[in-house]
Amino acid sequence: MTDLFDPFEANGLTLQNRIALSPLTRTRADMAGKVGDLQATYYAQRASAGMLITEATAVAPVGRGGAYCPGLWSDDQIEGWKLVTDAVHAKGGLIFSQLWHAGRLSHSSLDLEGKAPVAPTAMKQPGQMFVEKGFAEYEEARALTLEEIPTIVDQFRQAAARAKAAGFDGVELHAAHSYLIDAFLRDMTNKRTDAYGGSIENRARLLVETLEAIIDVWGGARTAIRLAPIGHAYNAWDSDPEPLFTYVVEQLNRLGVGWLDMVEGDTGISREAEPSFDTQKLRRLFKGVLIGNNLYDRDLAISARDAGRVDMVAFGRAFIGNPDLVERLRANAEIVDAPRQAYYGNGARGYTDFPTLAEERAAS
């Protein structure tokens, strides 16, 4: 009998089950990065998950990876998030804020002063991104100077403090998918020759310093991190990920990080990728709670948990059309496949209007 649906105690928290809501970009904030009643309803609908992790929440205006993404770069954003955490807690849920800097995958039109996006090394991402007036080509990102890096770390520290003021139960550092922290890690996107480039220790320096700043606010037990060791998001990866991410996990243990949200393979695409390695090595190495993430269904989640390969399982897209996903998984009921046009924008439509299983049955 699986314990996937049983209460779970870890890092001083009691979770209703071992299922997490994976961060999902939904672009329903306003252009000032504020959330409100709409997001409170959305997250409260999904509060039966053991842990909710918010959509990526920017620590700076130019840290947004697109228009209508939320933020915690300003004190006036706290009140809206307080509506969210209060609504989730009223339903007995727990919620972490995912803190994010998109790095080169942002746009000057999203910055309050029109400044160019930043990266470890100057580069231009091919393709287009979503901005307020539609789609725009990615811009040339400039390399951060050594003098600017402490400011980035402080932006994460201040956002972590605002998350605490907003009533979150913890925070997750987004260090995956070629956003700023991940771009520093990988040798394909980091060509620096100073203290933040070259060796594995140097490339991981920004991640470690950022975690130290967050832990100063939250403590390790309430700090999580998202990693995608073999992910190829935005066509970027590392030439030798095994020693890199082994070192990173060793640093997580040294710092006492409580939760590792690990994307297995290419997020949303495949559970395998090249260059690859046995990521179970990281599971065995990590001393905290490991959350398995990427393309899980009910059977895979149960088998992974029963075999001890993960401590928790995160579901993403399945939560879009199924606010009561935990109940549906427990009952082995039909899972609604939300249409892609529901993923982004459109206000409440495709966001808070999906019925629960009980509502479906009552209407039939």
HELIX and SHEET records of a PDB file:
HELIX    1   1 ASP A   37  GLN A   45  1                                   9    
HELIX    2   2 PRO A   61  GLY A   63  5                                   3    
HELIX    3   3 ASP A   75  GLN A   77  5                                   3    
HELIX    4   4 ILE A   78  ALA A   90  1                                  13    
HELIX    5   5 GLY A  103  LEU A  105  5                                   3    
HELIX    6   6 SER A  108  LEU A  110  5                                   3    
HELIX    7   7 ILE A  149  ALA A  165  1                                  17    
HELIX    8   8 LEU A  180  LEU A  185  1                                   6    
HELIX    9   9 ILE A  200  ARG A  203  1                                   4    
HELIX   10  10 ARG A  205  TRP A  218  1                                  14    
HELIX   11  11 GLY A  220  ARG A  222  5                                   3    
HELIX   12  12 ALA A  233  ASN A  235  5                                   3    
HELIX   13  13 PRO A  241  LEU A  255  1                                  15    
HELIX   14  14 GLN A  280  LEU A  285  1                                   6    
HELIX   15  15 ARG A  298  ASP A  306  1                                   9    
HELIX   16  16 ARG A  317  PHE A  319  5                                   3    
HELIX   17  17 LEU A  325  ALA A  331  1                                   7    
HELIX   18  18 ARG A  340  ALA A  342  5                                   3    
HELIX   19  19 LEU A  357  ALA A  363  1                                   7    
SHEET    1   A 2 PHE A   8  ALA A  10  0                                        
SHEET    2   A 2 LEU A  13  LEU A  15 -1                                        
SHEET    1   B 9 THR A  57  ALA A  58  0                                        
SHEET    2   B 9 ILE A  95  TRP A 100  1                                        
SHEET    3   B 9 MET A  51  ILE A  53  1                                        
SHEET    4   B 9 ILE A  19  LEU A  21  1                                        
SHEET    5   B 9 MET A 312  PHE A 315  1                                        
SHEET    6   B 9 VAL A 289  ASN A 293  1                                        
SHEET    7   B 9 TRP A 259  VAL A 263  1                                        
SHEET    8   B 9 THR A 223  LEU A 227  1                                        
SHEET    9   B 9 GLY A 170  HIS A 174  1                                        
SHEET    1   C 3 VAL A 118  ALA A 119  0                                        
SHEET    2   C 3 GLU A 140  ALA A 143  1                                        
SHEET    3   C 3 MET A 123  LYS A 124 -1                                        
SHEET    1   D 2 GLN A 128  VAL A 131  0                                        
SHEET    2   D 2 GLY A 134  GLU A 137 -1                                        
END                                                                             
